Amino acid sequence: MRSVQSRDNFLKLTVDTEEEHMHLKTALINMKAEFKCFNLRKDRPIKVVIRGLPSCTNHEPIIETIKAYGFNILKFSQLSKFGSKQPMPLSTFKWLTA
């Protein structure tokens, strides 16, 4: 274990290896302890944004091209204006891949 820090009513544990991470997580589950575990950097989804496309752009060819490169799309959305929910004049697409 790399470090142990205490703050307020929380304990922060940091480990060095993926194996230590799995052992610690298993132990906490077995103890029925309440805990928050962050994903490893290599396991986090990739977030991608495409900007500047015309608002009439069909997103299906974009999705098919991404899939052709072997990415699994978890979520794909066209971003819109916050208040009015109208599509932006220049489309901005965002997707998460695993």
N, C-alpha and C positions, 0 to 999 in steps of 0.2 A: 504494500500500500504506500502510495507516494505521500499523501498528506491527509490530516484530519483537522478540520476547523470547526469551531463552535461559534454560533452567532444567534442571539435571541433564544428561541426554543428549537433551533435547527442545528443539525450536525451535517457538515459537508465532508464526504469521503471521496478522495481521488485515488484512482488506481493506475498502474502503469501499463498493464497488458489486458488484452481482450479476455484471456483466461481468468484473471483476477476479477474482472468485471462480471463475468458469468457466475463465478463462485459467490461473490458478494450479493448479486441479485437473487440467486437461488436461496441463500441464507436468509435474506430479508423477507422473501416470500414465505419461506417455511416458518419464520417467526411471526408472520402476519403483521409485519411492521408497515406503517404508512410511509411510502417513500416516493420520490420523483426521480426518474432515471432518464438521462438524455441519450439520444441516439449517437452512435459513433459517427464521426465525420464521413467515413466511407459508406455508411448506410443511409445517410440523409438523402432525401430526394433532391434532384437538380431543379432549380427554378429558372425558367428562361422567359425573356420578354422580347417580342418583335415589335418594333415601333415604325411608324411612318408609312404604313400600307394604306391604300385608299379604303374608306369605310365599306365599300361594296365588295371587298375581297372575300372570296369564298374560302372558308377555313378547312374544308375537307381535303383538298390537295396538300395543304400544309401538314395535316394530321397523318395522311398516308405516307408522305415523305419521311416524317419523323419515325413512323413505325417501320418503314423500309430499312432504316439505319439500325434497327434492333432495339429501340427504346420503347418501354412500356409507359403509356401516358396515363397518369392517375387523374388529372384534371386539366381541362383546356377551356379557357374562357376569353371572351372579348371584353376588355375593360371599358367601363362607361364612366360618364361624369357622375360625381358623387351625389349631388342634389337631385338632378333631373333623371338620372339613370339612362340618359340618351347615349347611344354609341358616340365615341369621340370621332371628330371629323377625319382624323388620320387614325386608323385602327391600331390598337395595341393589343396583342394577343399574349396571354400568359399561360404557361403550362408547367406541370410538375411531372417529372419522369422518375422512374426507379430503375 
